[in-house]
Amino acid sequence: MRVLVIGANGSVGKQAVEKLKASEHEPVAMVRKEEQLSQFEEMGVQTVLADLEKDFEKAYDEIDAVIFAAGSGPNTGPDKTIIIDQEGAIEAIDLAKKNQVERFVLLSSMGADNPKDAEKIKHYLYAKHRADVYLKNSGVDYTIVRPGGLTDDPGTGKVSLEKKQASFGQIPREDVASVLVHLAGKPEAANKQWELIEGDTAISEL
């Protein structure tokens, strides 16, 4: 499959591109700044320069699946979170439907099911919640992954992937990227939503 990675310059997105490149799939890295192109071109990965805040439909040329790993980041305000994490995701979903994409894999967050209960980052969880709900109702085959707290620890290759985790946990970004790539190509992962934390199950066995 040709897999468009939206948010390819982010910590999870970049590793997803690398793992797609090492798999049977063909990644297409979408970035919004010219200086971000070379790192992927040096890897032999096709790139597309496009911005979620502008018209980015050109990124969908001959795309079979999408991994949406874009995020506004921790140093921006609620306005950017709404623009990128919510509205950017919604437009990406609409374009996936228009261009008959086979699968849309959305990186969400634990806590997005009940944003009202959040004591912190409430606006972030509301944005993720809106995007998740929109995707489920879109008619596009979806996979939603809601990780716990993200760390920069090396991936272990083992995780816990459950519809609902018993408690909040952490997960290395590398393992999140591996799970996104693994599930993107699994027919049985279509129209499913999971929470993801560290665990004992090999990603290859999911």
Secondary structure, DSSP 8 states (H G I E B T S, - for coil): -EEEEETTTSHHHHHHHHHHHTSSSEEEEEESSGGGTHHHHTTT-EEEE--TTS--GGGGTT--EEEE-----TTS-HHHHIIIIIIIHHHHHHHHHHTT-SEEEEE--TTTT-GGG-SS-HHHHHHHHHHHHHHHTSSS-EEEEEE-EEE-S---SEEEEESS-SS--EEEHHHHHHHHHHHHT-GGGTTEEEEEEE-SEEGGG-
